Amino acid sequence: MEKPPSSILILGHGVFGLSTALSLSLRPSFKHTKITLLDRSPFPSPDGSSIDTSRIIRSDYSDPAYAKMGAEAMETWRSSSSSSTQQAGVAKVLAGLGEEGRYTESGLVLVCDKGKQGEEYVRGSFENMIEMGSEKQKVKELKDRREIDKEMGTGGGNGDWGYINTSSGWADAEAGMRFLRKKVEALNRVTFLQGEAVSLLYSPSTSNKKKKIAGVKLSTGQEITSDLTILATGAWTGTLIDLRGRATATGQVLCYLPLTPTEQQSFSRAPVLLNMSTGMFIIPPSPDPSKPSLKIARHGYGYSNPLSLPNPSSPAQKISISTPRTTRDDPTLQVPLEGQLACRAALREMIPSLAERPFTASKICWYTDTPKGEFLITYHPQMEGVFLATGGSGHGYKFLPVIGERVVDVLEGRGKGVEEFGGKWGWPSEVVEDVVTEDGSRGGRPGMVLERELRRKEGTRAETTVIVRRKR
């Protein structure tokens, strides 16, 4: 980037968008840049993937680059507000991020089924954790199911090989986002707007090969102009630019069940359990008496929701893309029976005493999946004035303290974002026929279509209810 833009418009106030807004606000090179953040929903977005009861926080990756970035993020998750005097930049502003129950270092039991998909990922992650000196003493191999069950302390377990990392844990996702939002607001550098962007604004280009983007057009017809538009729009990005063959929206299964006070107290001491062969995981409850709920979910191939929509690059042409379907669009939407039964089967193994406890809520969380699970953080090669910060692939939240810095690094063409991920996060030159994330961490069955699964009623009838968010 030769010269900082005079104005930047960020679309999306999820973890990528807000973290980027924070980093832009603190970078000296952007001190004269007008920063605007636009989202279609008031904060927090009820259907945003960054808003939920919990997210796994880990540095446990088979890829050393992500493991290193995860370890850096963990430092801020663990930091105290009193440590801000020893910090600088984003780390200083976010000191105390994990306090007041926003982060719980419960430990993570990462397992696999021997001889099946996911084993290579777990073994690679185990090796990385051992090689990272600061984590080595907190990592212990679990050689069989008996050792896994013993470490869980829930009366059950899952998988037949893995390890426990006592330095990993989970975050109250919504609380973390509220903390981040307040920190961005306090800097008084960002203008927050509400509105739904339906298309990019095109203007005459200075290049014969590139289209010039000058901002966005809203559903109301209003236009918002900017020198640079950053698309941090998650699973909705494909409605604004053509991402076919490079990224797609997939819906993931989340189910919740209530606990008694005694159960809550007991299970709150358990570690997170994640099976990379099946994608099934449980996150223990908060010790807070007002949050007596256990979450069981699947990090899988997910459901697609294909719709015929105008091509963002050529509106006269119709294309088929997967886009999110949420309770905002369909208030009766719930997790398909297939997903509920998968959660039920996993629960019988992981916590047998809760095997028949009815689910009281469910949610479909929408990922922006890429073929290899890499983020998509790059300038658009055929469009001037557009930068992408998306492709979270279901593992972006944990990087809340550091991802904004990496985004701005790539924006400026220097720093860790370029040095560590320059070859990973660029615009994919290869276009695949169907985007299926094959990074070794997914479970479930590929190729499932949401509408088709919602129509399946054989077997046990659906037992979940739709989440009703309380007004705050």
Secondary structure, DSSP 8 states (H G I E B T S, - for coil): --S--SEEEEE--SHHHHHHHHHHHH-GGGTT-EEEEEESS-SS-TT-TT-SS-EEE----SSHHHHHHHHHHHHHHH--GGGGGG--HHHHHTTTTTTTTTEE---EEEEE-TTSTTHHHHHHHHHHHHHSHHHHTTEEEE-SHHHHHHHH-SS----SEEEEETT-EEE-HHHHHHHHHHHHHHHT-EEEEE--EEEEEEE--SSSSSEEEEEEEETTS-EEE-SEEEE--GGGGGGTS--TTT-EEEEEEEEEEE--HHHHHHHTTS-EEEETTT-EEEE---S-TT--EEEEEE-BS-EE-EEEEEETTEEEEEEEEE----TTT-TT----HHHHHHHHHHHHHH-GGGTT----EEEEEEEEE-TTS--EEEE-TTEETEEEEE--TT--GGGTTTHHHHHHHHHHT-SHHHHHHTTTSS--S---SS----SS--BS-TTEEHHHHHT---SS-----B------
